């Protein structure tokens, strides 16, 4: 159950970070105003908190692994929210990143 909880926390963190950054983008680049920017900043802060809920106590490991989730999640966000169409290289790259997440977070440790 620990892997499932960890994966769900990564998904929640991605939604918060990518969503928060997207809201700031919308507020500034798409001229939707300061309320969008403010909501984005609050959402980004929530992402920072969620990242601390991972069971692994090593900041570097958690954030390195999350980086792979961020890459794949960003592409998916673009598909869902902006109509982005990833090409084969995008998909392969995202799958490589997710494989890295699995190795970093859930691979056997030589302790």
Order of alpha helices (4+ residues) and beta strands (2+ residues): alpha-alpha-alpha-alpha
